Every structure is written in C-alpha cells, then in structure tokens.
C-alpha cells in the first residue's frame, strides 16, 4: 500500500473519530456515534494495512442503503443554507437529514476504497506466493 493511501486512511480515521465526537450532542447519538466509530475503526485498520474485504463490501452496501433513507429533498438549497449560516448549528430538520445522508455516503466511499485496496493487496500477496512456489519447484 502506498504512503498516500496510508495517509488517506489515517486522516479518514481521525475525521470519523471527530464526527463521532460531534454526534454526542446530536438528537439521536445512539445511532450516529456507532456509525462513525465503525467507520473510524475500519479506516484505522486500513491505515495499518489490515483489510477485511468482505466486511468492507458489506459495510459499503449497508451504508449506501441507509443513505437512501436520508436522501435529501433539495441538496442545493441545503448547501446554500450551510454557506450562509457559517457555523455547524442545526437550524432545520432538513439540514440534519442532509448531513446524515452525506456522512453515510462519505463513509461508504471510504469502505469501498478499503475493499478495493484490500483486494488489490490480497491479489498481490497471492501472486507473490504463487511465484515463490514456482521458483522452489
């Protein structure tokens, strides 16, 4: 795994930890703190080069399916509200739903990247094993 991917997963892990911390004041932290902690732990494992491709794929689809339930009604209106507001306080329920949607999508993208990088790593390891077996024989 390249240093760039290692940095990406390390930064992702720290960001997801921050997201989990910020969810403590959320109206429903019992749902959102674990959502972001799972993402933080998974990205942390990826940072250390430990990938479970099957779990990453399952988490990718689980988070994407969950995101469908938070599909924003009007993304551009929400972006405009956030831009004008200039702070992270929640002014409307729509803002909260949009933030939850994008949080799930970002986590799903990171899970998908973990699955891809982990699969590539596994393929390279298997290729090296088969090459070393053929040189021994």
N, CA and C atoms as an extended XYZ file, in Angstrom:
411
Properties=species:S:1:pos:R:3:atomname:S:1:resname:S:1:resid:I:1 pbc="F F F"
N         0.855       -1.180        0.000 N   UNK     1
C         0.000        0.000        0.000 CA  UNK     1
C         0.895        1.235        0.000 C   UNK     1
N         0.549        2.193       -0.817 N   UNK     2
C         1.367        3.395       -0.930 CA  UNK     2
C         1.199        4.288        0.296 C   UNK     2
N         2.145        5.192        0.452 N   UNK     3
C         2.081        6.135        1.569 CA  UNK     3
C         0.864        7.047        1.458 C   UNK     3
N         0.475        7.361        0.231 N   UNK     4
C        -0.691        8.226        0.030 CA  UNK     4
C        -1.959        7.563        0.569 C   UNK     4
N        -2.134        6.265        0.277 N   UNK     5
C        -3.309        5.553        0.786 CA  UNK     5
C        -3.236        5.436        2.302 C   UNK     5
N        -2.058        5.203        2.826 N   UNK     6
C        -1.890        5.110        4.270 CA  UNK     6
C        -2.296        6.432        4.924 C   UNK     6
N        -1.847        7.534        4.362 N   UNK     7
C        -2.237        8.856        4.888 CA  UNK     7
C        -3.746        9.064        4.769 C   UNK     7
N        -4.289        8.692        3.610 N   UNK     8
C        -5.730        8.862        3.395 CA  UNK     8
C        -6.532        8.130        4.472 C   UNK     8
N        -6.181        6.865        4.729 N   UNK     9
C        -6.931        6.095        5.716 CA  UNK     9
C        -6.682        6.616        7.131 C   UNK     9
N        -5.477        7.095        7.399 N   UNK    10
C        -5.197        7.673        8.714 CA  UNK    10
C        -6.002        8.939        8.957 C   UNK    10
N        -6.034        9.820        7.969 N   UNK    11
C        -6.813       11.055        8.085 CA  UNK    11
C        -8.297       10.733        8.173 C   UNK    11
N        -8.763        9.768        7.390 N   UNK    12
C       -10.172        9.364        7.432 CA  UNK    12
C       -10.538        8.854        8.813 C   UNK    12
N        -9.671        8.057        9.403 N   UNK    13
C        -9.940        7.514       10.734 CA  UNK    13
C       -10.082        8.633       11.763 C   UNK    13
N        -9.165        9.593       11.723 N   UNK    14
C        -9.222       10.716       12.660 CA  UNK    14
C       -10.479       11.545       12.427 C   UNK    14
N       -10.811       11.801       11.168 N   UNK    15
C       -12.027       12.577       10.873 CA  UNK    15
C       -13.286       11.859       11.354 C   UNK    15
N       -13.355       10.545       11.131 N   UNK    16
C       -14.527        9.813       11.602 CA  UNK    16
C       -14.609        9.810       13.126 C   UNK    16
N       -13.475        9.797       13.801 N   UNK    17
C       -13.486        9.929       15.265 CA  UNK    17
C       -14.048       11.291       15.681 C   UNK    17
N       -13.643       12.330       14.967 N   UNK    18
C       -14.198       13.663       15.249 CA  UNK    18
C       -15.695       13.702       14.972 C   UNK    18
N       -16.111       13.101       13.868 N   UNK    19
C       -17.541       13.060       13.550 CA  UNK    19
C       -18.317       12.352       14.657 C   UNK    19
N       -17.767       11.247       15.151 N   UNK    20
C       -18.429       10.513       16.239 CA  UNK    20
C       -18.529       11.391       17.480 C   UNK    20
N       -17.468       12.110       17.778 N   UNK    21
C       -17.476       13.005       18.944 CA  UNK    21
C       -18.534       14.090       18.780 C   UNK    21
N       -18.610       14.685       17.597 N   UNK    22
C       -19.593       15.744       17.368 CA  UNK    22
C       -21.021       15.221       17.420 C   UNK    22
N       -21.215       13.940       17.204 N   UNK    23
C       -22.560       13.367       17.241 CA  UNK    23
C       -23.081       13.179       18.659 C   UNK    23
N       -22.234       13.336       19.644 N   UNK    24
C       -22.671       13.171       21.029 CA  UNK    24
C       -23.804       14.142       21.356 C   UNK    24
N       -23.777       15.351       20.794 N   UNK    25
C       -24.822       16.345       21.025 CA  UNK    25
C       -25.990       16.224       20.054 C   UNK    25
N       -25.948       15.224       19.186 N   UNK    26
C       -26.996       15.010       18.202 CA  UNK    26
C       -28.287       14.568       18.904 C   UNK    26
N       -29.440       14.825       18.293 N   UNK    27
C       -30.694       14.351       18.894 CA  UNK    27
C       -30.760       12.825       19.039 C   UNK    27
N       -30.015       12.089       18.218 N   UNK    28
C       -30.026       10.624       18.299 CA  UNK    28
C       -28.596       10.066       18.252 C   UNK    28
N       -27.788       10.348       19.298 N   UNK    29
C       -26.389        9.905       19.281 CA  UNK    29
C       -26.232        8.391       19.349 C   UNK    29
N       -27.243        7.697       19.880 N   UNK    30
C       -27.139        6.230       19.988 CA  UNK    30
C       -27.048        5.563       18.617 C   UNK    30
N       -27.451        6.264       17.562 N   UNK    31
C       -27.329        5.742       16.208 CA  UNK    31
C       -26.056        6.231       15.532 C   UNK    31
N       -25.774        7.513       15.666 N   UNK    32
C       -24.731        8.124       14.843 CA  UNK    32
C       -23.331        7.978       15.405 C   UNK    32
N       -23.178        7.900       16.707 N   UNK    33
C       -21.841        7.663       17.256 CA  UNK    33
C       -21.318        6.300       16.797 C   UNK    33
N       -22.095        5.201       16.916 N   UNK    34
C       -21.592        3.921       16.399 CA  UNK    34
C       -21.351        3.915       14.881 C   UNK    34
N       -22.182        4.618       14.129 N   UNK    35
C       -21.999        4.683       12.674 CA  UNK    35
C       -20.612        5.225       12.348 C   UNK    35
N       -20.240        6.323       13.001 N   UNK    36
C       -18.931        6.915       12.723 CA  UNK    36
C       -17.791        6.173       13.410 C   UNK    36
N       -18.037        5.554       14.543 N   UNK    37
C       -16.985        4.770       15.199 CA  UNK    37
C       -16.625        3.548       14.359 C   UNK    37
N       -17.620        2.900       13.767 N   UNK    38
C       -17.346        1.762       12.879 CA  UNK    38
C       -16.476        2.223       11.716 C   UNK    38
N       -16.810        3.369       11.140 N   UNK    39
C       -16.013        3.902       10.031 CA  UNK    39
C       -14.599        4.247       10.495 C   UNK    39
N       -14.465        4.821       11.686 N   UNK    40
C       -13.146        5.188       12.209 CA  UNK    40
C       -12.289        3.949       12.455 C   UNK    40
N       -12.890        2.927       13.042 N   UNK    41
C       -12.145        1.688       13.330 CA  UNK    41
C       -11.725        1.009       12.031 C   UNK    41
N       -12.636        0.937       11.079 N   UNK    42
C       -12.323        0.306        9.800 CA  UNK    42
C       -11.203        1.047        9.080 C   UNK    42
N       -11.264        2.378        9.047 N   UNK    43
C       -10.204        3.163        8.409 CA  UNK    43
C        -8.894        3.022        9.184 C   UNK    43
N        -8.985        2.893       10.505 N   UNK    44
C        -7.786        2.675       11.309 CA  UNK    44
C        -7.105        1.359       10.976 C   UNK    44
N        -7.898        0.314       10.823 N   UNK    45
C        -7.325       -0.971       10.408 CA  UNK    45
C        -6.670       -0.847        9.031 C   UNK    45
N        -7.337       -0.139        8.118 N   UNK    46
C        -6.769        0.047        6.776 CA  UNK    46
C        -5.455        0.826        6.858 C   UNK    46
N        -5.380        1.799        7.747 N   UNK    47
C        -4.143        2.559        7.936 CA  UNK    47
C        -2.983        1.631        8.283 C   UNK    47
N        -3.263        0.611        9.095 N   UNK    48
C        -2.224       -0.334        9.495 CA  UNK    48
C        -2.076       -1.507        8.508 C   UNK    48
N        -2.771       -1.406        7.360 N   UNK    49
C        -2.621       -2.428        6.328 CA  UNK    49
C        -3.439       -3.679        6.575 C   UNK    49
N        -4.397       -3.615        7.486 N   UNK    50
C        -5.260       -4.756        7.792 CA  UNK    50
C        -6.609       -4.535        7.111 C   UNK    50
N        -6.893       -5.356        6.114 N   UNK    51
C        -8.126       -5.209        5.352 CA  UNK    51
C        -8.948       -6.480        5.456 C   UNK    51
N       -10.245       -6.321        5.683 N   UNK    52
C       -11.171       -7.432        5.541 CA  UNK    52
C       -12.126       -7.023        4.421 C   UNK    52
N       -11.842       -7.517        3.245 N   UNK    53
C       -12.579       -7.091        2.051 CA  UNK    53
C       -14.062       -7.399        2.189 C   UNK    53
N       -14.398       -8.569        2.709 N   UNK    54
C       -15.815       -8.942        2.831 CA  UNK    54
C       -16.566       -7.974        3.739 C   UNK    54
N       -15.981       -7.648        4.868 N   UNK    55
C       -16.640       -6.710        5.789 CA  UNK    55
C       -16.746       -5.326        5.148 C   UNK    55
N       -15.700       -4.906        4.437 N   UNK    56
C       -15.738       -3.597        3.777 CA  UNK    56
C       -16.846       -3.528        2.735 C   UNK    56
N       -17.022       -4.595        1.978 N   UNK    57
C       -18.088       -4.624        0.962 CA  UNK    57
C       -19.459       -4.585        1.642 C   UNK    57
N       -19.625       -5.379        2.691 N   UNK    58
C       -20.905       -5.387        3.421 CA  UNK    58
C       -21.206       -4.006        3.991 C   UNK    58
N       -20.196       -3.370        4.596 N   UNK    59
C       -20.400       -2.032        5.164 CA  UNK    59
C       -20.701       -1.008        4.077 C   UNK    59
N       -20.038       -1.132        2.932 N   UNK    60
C       -20.307       -0.208        1.822 CA  UNK    60
C       -21.784       -0.253        1.443 C   UNK    60
N       -22.289       -1.443        1.199 N   UNK    61
C       -23.687       -1.558        0.777 CA  UNK    61
C       -24.662       -1.218        1.902 C   UNK    61
N       -24.321       -1.563        3.123 N   UNK    62
C       -25.185       -1.223        4.261 CA  UNK    62
C       -25.324        0.295        4.404 C   UNK    62
N       -24.200        1.003        4.336 N   UNK    63
C       -24.238        2.458        4.482 CA  UNK    63
C       -24.932        3.110        3.288 C   UNK    63
N       -24.732        2.581        2.075 N   UNK    64
C       -25.414        3.151        0.914 CA  UNK    64
C       -26.923        2.938        0.989 C   UNK    64
N       -27.337        1.763        1.437 N   UNK    65
C       -28.780        1.502        1.594 CA  UNK    65
C       -29.357        2.424        2.663 C   UNK    65
N       -28.623        2.596        3.762 N   UNK    66
C       -29.090        3.513        4.811 CA  UNK    66
C       -29.171        4.944        4.280 C   UNK    66
N       -28.228        5.330        3.427 N   UNK    67
C       -28.230        6.687        2.875 CA  UNK    67
C       -29.473        6.947        2.036 C   UNK    67
N       -29.986        5.907        1.381 N   UNK    68
C       -31.207        6.077        0.575 CA  UNK    68
C       -32.354        6.593        1.441 C   UNK    68
N       -32.412        6.153        2.690 N   UNK    69
C       -33.483        6.585        3.586 CA  UNK    69
C       -33.324        8.038        4.030 C   UNK    69
N       -32.138        8.603        3.831 N   UNK    70
C       -31.893       10.003        4.189 CA  UNK    70
C       -31.679       10.860        2.945 C   UNK    70
N       -32.165       10.376        1.809 N   UNK    71
C       -31.959       11.089        0.546 CA  UNK    71
C       -32.473       12.524        0.673 C   UNK    71
N       -31.611       13.503        0.393 N   UNK    72
C       -32.025       14.902        0.553 CA  UNK    72
C       -33.063       15.319       -0.479 C   UNK    72
N       -33.978       16.154       -0.034 N   UNK    73
C       -35.003       16.653       -0.952 CA  UNK    73
C       -34.431       17.716       -1.881 C   UNK    73
N       -33.617       18.599       -1.320 N   UNK    74
C       -33.079       19.683       -2.131 CA  UNK    74
C       -31.643       19.971       -1.685 C   UNK    74
N       -30.698       19.351       -2.341 N   UNK    75
C       -29.289       19.473       -1.942 CA  UNK    75
C       -28.790       20.902       -2.107 C   UNK    75
N       -29.108       21.545       -3.210 N   UNK    76
C       -28.564       22.877       -3.474 CA  UNK    76
C       -29.093       23.910       -2.493 C   UNK    76
N       -30.335       23.771       -2.098 N   UNK    77
C       -30.888       24.666       -1.080 CA  UNK    77
C       -30.152       24.477        0.242 C   UNK    77
N       -29.873       23.219        0.582 N   UNK    78
C       -29.161       22.931        1.824 CA  UNK    78
C       -27.747       23.501        1.791 C   UNK    78
N       -27.055       23.350        0.672 N   UNK    79
C       -25.698       23.886        0.552 CA  UNK    79
C       -25.731       25.406        0.715 C   UNK    79
N       -26.719       26.047        0.133 N   UNK    80
C       -26.862       27.497        0.291 CA  UNK    80
C       -27.104       27.894        1.735 C   UNK    80
N       -27.958       27.142        2.434 N   UNK    81
C       -28.211       27.425        3.855 CA  UNK    81
C       -26.943       27.271        4.676 C   UNK    81
N       -26.194       26.205        4.429 N   UNK    82
C       -24.957       25.972        5.176 CA  UNK    82
C       -23.948       27.088        4.912 C   UNK    82
N       -23.872       27.515        3.641 N   UNK    83
C       -22.920       28.549        3.267 CA  UNK    83
C       -23.253       29.874        3.952 C   UNK    83
N       -24.541       30.220        3.998 N   UNK    84
C       -24.970       31.464        4.635 CA  UNK    84
C       -24.815       31.414        6.149 C   UNK    84
N       -25.030       30.268        6.724 N   UNK    85
C       -25.041       30.119        8.180 CA  UNK    85
C       -23.650       30.276        8.793 C   UNK    85
N       -22.643       29.692        8.170 N   UNK    86
C       -21.240       29.778        8.575 CA  UNK    86
C       -20.949       29.201        9.953 C   UNK    86
N       -21.782       28.341       10.459 N   UNK    87
C       -21.469       27.578       11.672 CA  UNK    87
C       -22.126       26.211       11.564 C   UNK    87
N       -21.877       25.358       12.535 N   UNK    88
C       -22.358       23.980       12.433 CA  UNK    88
C       -23.659       23.729       13.203 C   UNK    88
N       -24.276       24.780       13.707 N   UNK    89
C       -25.519       24.561       14.444 CA  UNK    89
C       -26.619       24.122       13.477 C   UNK    89
N       -27.527       23.310       14.004 N   UNK    90
C       -28.607       22.786       13.169 CA  UNK    90
C       -29.806       23.723       13.286 C   UNK    90
N       -30.155       24.352       12.188 N   UNK    91
C       -31.286       25.288       12.183 CA  UNK    91
C       -32.592       24.621       11.759 C   UNK    91
N       -32.493       23.611       10.888 N   UNK    92
C       -33.699       22.946       10.404 CA  UNK    92
C       -33.491       21.430       10.421 C   UNK    92
N       -34.591       20.702       10.432 N   UNK    93
C       -34.526       19.245       10.363 CA  UNK    93
C       -33.957       18.790        9.028 C   UNK    93
N       -34.234       19.543        7.976 N   UNK    94
C       -33.693       19.221        6.658 CA  UNK    94
C       -32.180       19.261        6.637 C   UNK    94
N       -31.598       20.215        7.359 N   UNK    95
C       -30.133       20.297        7.435 CA  UNK    95
C       -29.571       19.037        8.086 C   UNK    95
N       -30.223       18.576        9.126 N   UNK    96
C       -29.759       17.378        9.836 CA  UNK    96
C       -29.839       16.147        8.935 C   UNK    96
N       -30.929       16.003        8.214 N   UNK    97
C       -31.098       14.858        7.314 CA  UNK    97
C       -30.051       14.890        6.205 C   UNK    97
N       -29.806       16.063        5.636 N   UNK    98
C       -28.798       16.185        4.584 CA  UNK    98
C       -27.407       15.840        5.105 C   UNK    98
N       -27.080       16.300        6.291 N   UNK    99
C       -25.772       15.989        6.879 CA  UNK    99
C       -25.633       14.489        7.122 C   UNK    99
N       -26.697       13.874        7.611 N   UNK   100
C       -26.649       12.427        7.860 CA  UNK   100
C       -26.469       11.662        6.550 C   UNK   100
N       -27.165       12.105        5.500 N   UNK   101
C       -27.020       11.481        4.184 CA  UNK   101
C       -25.574       11.550        3.716 C   UNK   101
N       -24.993       12.734        3.740 N   UNK   102
C       -23.627       12.887        3.240 CA  UNK   102
C       -22.613       12.162        4.117 C   UNK   102
N       -22.845       12.092        5.418 N   UNK   103
C       -21.958       11.328        6.291 CA  UNK   103
C       -21.951        9.855        5.936 C   UNK   103
N       -23.129        9.316        5.670 N   UNK   104
C       -23.221        7.906        5.266 CA  UNK   104
C       -22.549        7.664        3.920 C   UNK   104
N       -22.719        8.585        2.985 N   UNK   105
C       -22.116        8.425        1.661 CA  UNK   105
C       -20.596        8.508        1.751 C   UNK   105
N       -20.081        9.444        2.534 N   UNK   106
C       -18.625        9.563        2.687 CA  UNK   106
C       -18.060        8.287        3.305 C   UNK   106
N       -18.714        7.780        4.344 N   UNK   107
C       -18.249        6.532        4.967 CA  UNK   107
C       -18.311        5.380        3.977 C   UNK   107
N       -19.364        5.293        3.189 N   UNK   108
C       -19.488        4.218        2.196 CA  UNK   108
C       -18.374        4.294        1.165 C   UNK   108
N       -18.008        5.496        0.748 N   UNK   109
C       -16.920        5.655       -0.220 CA  UNK   109
C       -15.602        5.170        0.385 C   UNK   109
N       -15.354        5.507        1.648 N   UNK   110
C       -14.125        5.054        2.301 CA  UNK   110
C       -14.126        3.529        2.429 C   UNK   110
N       -15.263        2.947        2.799 N   UNK   111
C       -15.355        1.477        2.866 CA  UNK   111
C       -15.074        0.855        1.500 C   UNK   111
N       -15.625        1.445        0.446 N   UNK   112
C       -15.411        0.914       -0.903 CA  UNK   112
C       -13.934        0.982       -1.279 C   UNK   112
N       -13.273        2.087       -0.945 N   UNK   113
C       -11.842        2.210       -1.223 CA  UNK   113
C       -11.040        1.194       -0.420 C   UNK   113
N       -11.448        0.944        0.822 N   UNK   114
C       -10.784       -0.092        1.628 CA  UNK   114
C       -10.921       -1.455        0.950 C   UNK   114
N       -12.104       -1.745        0.434 N   UNK   115
C       -12.334       -3.035       -0.234 CA  UNK   115
C       -11.463       -3.157       -1.478 C   UNK   115
N       -11.380       -2.097       -2.257 N   UNK   116
C       -10.581       -2.130       -3.482 CA  UNK   116
C        -9.099       -2.280       -3.166 C   UNK   116
N        -8.601       -1.473       -2.258 N   UNK   117
C        -7.179       -1.534       -1.902 CA  UNK   117
C        -6.869       -2.878       -1.240 C   UNK   117
N        -7.759       -3.330       -0.364 N   UNK   118
C        -7.555       -4.624        0.287 CA  UNK   118
C        -7.555       -5.780       -0.697 C   UNK   118
N        -8.438       -5.726       -1.677 N   UNK   119
C        -8.477       -6.784       -2.701 CA  UNK   119
C        -7.195       -6.774       -3.527 C   UNK   119
N        -6.757       -5.583       -3.915 N   UNK   120
C        -5.510       -5.487       -4.675 CA  UNK   120
C        -4.327       -6.013       -3.864 C   UNK   120
N        -4.312       -5.694       -2.585 N   UNK   121
C        -3.241       -6.187       -1.714 CA  UNK   121
C        -3.273       -7.710       -1.645 C   UNK   121
N        -4.474       -8.272       -1.491 N   UNK   122
C        -4.620       -9.729       -1.435 CA  UNK   122
C        -4.161      -10.386       -2.743 C   UNK   122
N        -4.541       -9.796       -3.876 N   UNK   123
C        -4.123      -10.341       -5.172 CA  UNK   123
C        -2.601      -10.322       -5.325 C   UNK   123
N        -1.964       -9.232       -4.902 N   UNK   124
C        -0.503       -9.152       -4.985 CA  UNK   124
C         0.159      -10.179       -4.081 C   UNK   124
N        -0.377      -10.355       -2.869 N   UNK   125
C         0.184      -11.352       -1.952 CA  UNK   125
C         0.049      -12.759       -2.528 C   UNK   125
N        -1.102      -13.070       -3.103 N   UNK   126
C        -1.306      -14.387       -3.716 CA  UNK   126
C        -0.387      -14.591       -4.916 C   UNK   126
N        -0.170      -13.538       -5.678 N   UNK   127
C         0.719      -13.624       -6.825 CA  UNK   127
C         2.151      -13.893       -6.361 C   UNK   127
N         2.582      -13.202       -5.298 N   UNK   128
C         3.929      -13.429       -4.771 CA  UNK   128
C         4.086      -14.846       -4.228 C   UNK   128
N         3.034      -15.346       -3.580 N   UNK   129
C         3.084      -16.725       -3.064 CA  UNK   129
C         3.231      -17.728       -4.194 C   UNK   129
N         2.433      -17.525       -5.246 N   UNK   130
C         2.493      -18.477       -6.365 CA  UNK   130
C         3.838      -18.381       -7.088 C   UNK   130
N         4.391      -17.177       -7.189 N   UNK   131
C         5.709      -17.021       -7.820 CA  UNK   131
C         6.802      -17.685       -6.987 C   UNK   131
N         6.728      -17.552       -5.676 N   UNK   132
C         7.762      -18.153       -4.830 CA  UNK   132
C         7.634      -19.686       -4.818 C   UNK   132
N         6.415      -20.210       -4.932 N   UNK   133
C         6.225      -21.662       -5.021 CA  UNK   133
C         6.800      -22.197       -6.334 C   UNK   133
N         6.607      -21.467       -7.419 N   UNK   134
C         7.083      -21.940       -8.725 CA  UNK   134
C         8.614      -21.884       -8.803 C   UNK   134
N         9.237      -20.959       -8.111 N   UNK   135
C        10.711      -20.907       -8.125 CA  UNK   135
C        11.309      -21.999       -7.257 C   UNK   135
N        10.593      -22.426       -6.234 N   UNK   136
C        11.067      -23.507       -5.369 CA  UNK   136
C        11.027      -24.825       -6.115 C   UNK   136
N         9.993      -25.047       -6.890 N   UNK   137
C         9.827      -26.317       -7.623 CA  UNK   137
C        10.702      -26.295       -8.808 C   UNK   137
